[in-house]
Amino acid sequence: MSNRRSFFTKLGALPAALFAGRTLSAQQMNATKVPVTTLDVADLPFTLDNGVKVFHLIAEPVKQMIVPGRTFDLWGFNGSAPGPTIQANEGDRVRIIFDNHLPESTGIHWHGLELPIEMDGVPGVGQMPVMPGERFIYEFPLHQHGTFFYHPHMAMQEMVGMLGGFIIHPKVAYTPQVDKDYLIALQEYAVLPNSTIPNSMSMEFNWLTFNGKSGPASTPLVIRHGERVRIRIINMGMDHHPIHLHGFTFWETGREGARQQESAWTRGNTTLVGVAQAREIEFVADRLGDWMLHCHLPHHMMNQMASNVGPMTRIGSGMQAGASMTDGMGMLKEGHATSDNRGPSLGRGLGVGSSTDMPRTNGPLTQSEAGKAMTNMPGMDHSKMPELPKNANQIPLFPQDAFMEGPMMAMDKEVDKPEVLGLPAGWSGFVGGMMTLVRVLPNEQYNKIMDLKRKNA
């Protein structure tokens, strides 16, 4: 134990030595650190014990509302997936009391942190597995700064919600100073329409989330016109995500290792956040408007994407041609309603029949109702809509999004909150999946929204 304490002491002293003799500019001396905001996710509170910041982290099953009307059974931390954000400072010593309330063993890995092997959180290698009902205490100094995250080192647990942000603020604030600093955690799930449980083996995801919410439930970023903004993005799923910001060209200023030297900053409007990576982008919000921020993979900009397959794909009004009378009445002689040949499927699922039969998108609408949904969208000028076919099958590929639960299905009232004040009627029908809005607003509208938030707090 004495050797371990000596190691911690020396490691904790490194940052002070690194700053010794450094000349700081007036800009750096005057810069202040801005707390990171994780919209829709809480911070993990801490107490102090002789200068040590003590956090209490609990792994447990959670029920997470992805959008109004869709709540999933996930695994997360302290009641949410992703779990609460840990914020600390370079030079701090932290103690994380970890309780396992899951039905299986686990352990927590502090992704990107440089620390002793016994604190690295890999069950069976650096530590014994934390069994159900057990507690393990992680304790280590922080000599880095930047955007990091935590997750179990059990792959399938990561796929069902177990991720959280870990922000380490620098001793000397970054420059140029930002006015707003946000964290966004990227997660994805494959959940069939009649289920609440993700298929962690799937390679096709139909629910894509920012901080545990799919658009339009994800809370917009509300920015005052002219502010400088930092957005930190972390990814611990199966897919890489090209995150695209409309209206602005940003600088990529940080990665999962640390903040980059200014000479290494890259310019762009899309940053690829790979699996197990973090990215930090910064821009000046000098153009008013409600700008999209989203993953640019087409399948990641919609909700509830699934396929009906097999003979059921062409059942409309009346009995399907070629089927028997008993099949048409729902009395199936072979198989069952969710068998490979008849059940719903995700595009790259493991089932043989359900993966190879003719797909068609699946949602709350029938074919005859699809056209009505498009003409009844709030905010649309119906007089300019072309005459739509009575049968969706008359035109190949039509309709695409109308069968989805999300795109073309407005839910303005269900997702009403101060941050959406002033958006056009029907906006929520066009914000789905891994998508939200960056709202750059004039002072009057910005202040009105902030006042509403304070009243609702």
DAFENUR-V841591 format. One record per helix or strand of 3 or more residues. SS is the DSSP state (A for helix, B for strand). FROM is the first residue (numbers start at 1). LEN is the number of residues. Records with the same first field share a line. If there is no record, write none. Layout:
SS = FROM-LEN / FROM-LEN
This chain:
A = 2-18 / 26-5 / 117-3 / 155-4 / 262-3 / 298-3 / 310-5 / 325-4 / 352-5 / 367-9 / 382-3 / 392-3 / 401-3 / 418-3 / 427-4 / 443-14
B = 46-4 / 52-16 / 70-8 / 85-5 / 93-8 / 108-4 / 135-7 / 146-7 / 164-6 / 180-10 / 207-4 / 221-4 / 228-8 / 241-5 / 250-6 / 266-3 / 270-4 / 278-7 / 289-7 / 435-7
